[in-house]
């Protein structure tokens, strides 16, 4: 275990690559990505949040812990109803890991069951960590596995899972998430695009782990995908501050089952945005509060679309981050989402 996660909460199936990869700045990474270097072959320099932004994180955590707990309950109820004999949560590192811990804790407290929880890497364009899958399937039945993530953007990871699971008969590619504005998850707490506070930060709310990494010169054929551990940020670690805040809202009455109000698919909305803003590469469009936040933290957006410039309750942290980064906010009639990041294309500049 190389993280600040407790071993009883999760088994981390990742290789420790701490010190093996030099982190790159945002502009350099963005240029390399758009020249064809895969994002998983690099690590970003960690964003150090300002005091004002951290204040927004704590405000968001306070505002949305109960809603997050209700979404945990809604997703957990569906998982429990389907997988009664054995429950094996497989969270997708890194954003899915805190969610997997919350689901595990909720189900063990509410249903008095033993829940296994692993976290593994899945990378868009490269697939799932096959060594991680082999490790899990050597210990558990295929039908007991349940993949977990935090939210859906436009469904790239879900499509990656569907493709990957063709090689694993009996393993469902269905995803369990807390927020599913794309309308594609098999099990979701809600379709509402609400703020899950762990999307506001990077490693400091994810066990001090980097995003996952895969490059042949560092990851051998029999090794798990990698991640670096930022031990130097130990005094800034808020991982269990977030987890404990949500867990404190657990109760047997929690439920967030909502009828879908979506009038189009997430991909249809993304295609509309591409047409309206003359964007040729769909990968440069990042819909949902969570994805827009990550774009501001890790990429180079040229603007962020928001459904309202006055929605401080849901988007206050985005307003703060956009101001710090000098990124304009544009009001746009979003349907499924409350926000959407548009990444700058260097090929068009």
QUITAWO-V630240 format. One record per backbone hydrogen bond with DSSP energy under -0.5 kcal/mol. CO is the residue of the C=O (numbers start at 1). NH is the residue of the N-H. If there is no record, write none. Layout:
co->CO nh->NH
co->CO nh->NH
This chain:
co->6 nh->9
co->6 nh->10
co->10 nh->12
co->11 nh->13
co->11 nh->119
co->12 nh->14
co->15 nh->17
co->15 nh->227
co->17 nh->20
co->17 nh->21
co->21 nh->23
co->24 nh->45
co->25 nh->29
co->26 nh->30
co->27 nh->31
co->28 nh->32
co->29 nh->33
co->30 nh->34
co->31 nh->35
co->32 nh->35
co->32 nh->37
co->33 nh->36
co->38 nh->41
co->39 nh->42
co->40 nh->214
co->43 nh->24
co->47 nh->49
co->50 nh->54
co->51 nh->55
co->52 nh->56
co->53 nh->57
co->54 nh->58
co->55 nh->59
co->56 nh->60
co->57 nh->61
co->58 nh->62
co->59 nh->63
co->60 nh->64
co->61 nh->65
co->64 nh->68
co->65 nh->69
co->66 nh->70
co->67 nh->71
co->68 nh->72
co->69 nh->73
co->70 nh->74
co->70 nh->256
co->71 nh->75
co->72 nh->76
co->73 nh->77
co->74 nh->78
co->75 nh->79
co->76 nh->80
co->77 nh->81
co->78 nh->82
co->79 nh->83
co->82 nh->84
co->86 nh->88
co->87 nh->89
co->87 nh->116
co->88 nh->146
co->89 nh->91
co->89 nh->118
co->90 nh->148
co->91 nh->93
co->91 nh->120
co->92 nh->96
co->94 nh->97
co->94 nh->98
co->95 nh->99
co->96 nh->100
co->97 nh->101
co->98 nh->102
co->99 nh->103
co->100 nh->104
co->101 nh->105
co->102 nh->106
co->103 nh->107
co->104 nh->108
co->105 nh->109
co->106 nh->110
co->107 nh->111
co->107 nh->113
co->108 nh->112
co->113 nh->115
co->114 nh->87
co->114 nh->116
co->116 nh->89
co->117 nh->11
co->118 nh->91
co->119 nh->13
co->120 nh->93
co->121 nh->129
co->123 nh->126
co->123 nh->127
co->127 nh->123
co->128 nh->130
co->129 nh->133
co->130 nh->134
co->131 nh->135
co->132 nh->136
co->133 nh->137
co->134 nh->138
co->136 nh->139
co->136 nh->140
co->141 nh->144
co->142 nh->145
co->144 nh->88
co->146 nh->90
co->147 nh->176
co->148 nh->92
co->150 nh->178
co->150 nh->179
co->155 nh->159
co->156 nh->160
co->157 nh->161
co->158 nh->162
co->159 nh->163
co->160 nh->164
co->161 nh->165
co->163 nh->166
co->164 nh->167
co->165 nh->168
co->168 nh->171
co->170 nh->172
co->174 nh->147
co->175 nh->177
co->175 nh->186
co->175 nh->187
co->176 nh->149
co->177 nh->189
co->178 nh->190
co->179 nh->152
co->180 nh->183
co->182 nh->266
co->187 nh->177
co->190 nh->180
co->192 nh->194
co->194 nh->196
co->195 nh->197
co->196 nh->199
co->197 nh->200
co->202 nh->205
co->203 nh->206
co->203 nh->208
co->204 nh->238
co->206 nh->209
co->207 nh->4
co->208 nh->230
co->213 nh->226
co->215 nh->218
co->215 nh->219
co->218 nh->220
co->220 nh->223
co->225 nh->15
co->226 nh->213
co->227 nh->17
co->228 nh->210
co->228 nh->230
co->229 nh->231
co->230 nh->233
co->231 nh->234
co->233 nh->236
co->234 nh->237
co->238 nh->242
co->239 nh->243
co->240 nh->244
co->241 nh->245
co->242 nh->246
co->243 nh->247
co->244 nh->248
co->246 nh->249
co->247 nh->250
co->251 nh->254
co->265 nh->269
co->266 nh->270
co->267 nh->271
co->268 nh->272
co->269 nh->273
co->270 nh->274
co->271 nh->275
co->272 nh->276
co->273 nh->277
co->274 nh->279
co->275 nh->278
co->278 nh->280
co->280 nh->282
co->281 nh->284
co->282 nh->285
co->284 nh->286
co->284 nh->343
co->285 nh->287
co->286 nh->341
co->288 nh->292
co->289 nh->293
co->290 nh->294
co->291 nh->295
co->292 nh->296
co->293 nh->297
co->294 nh->298
co->295 nh->299
co->300 nh->344
co->302 nh->328
co->303 nh->342
co->304 nh->330
co->305 nh->340
co->306 nh->332
co->310 nh->312
co->311 nh->315
co->312 nh->316
co->315 nh->319
co->316 nh->320
co->317 nh->321
co->318 nh->322
co->319 nh->323
co->320 nh->324
co->321 nh->325
co->322 nh->326
co->322 nh->327
co->323 nh->326
co->326 nh->328
co->328 nh->304
co->330 nh->306
co->332 nh->334
co->338 nh->307
co->339 nh->288
co->340 nh->305
co->341 nh->286
co->341 nh->343
co->342 nh->302
co->342 nh->303
co->344 nh->346
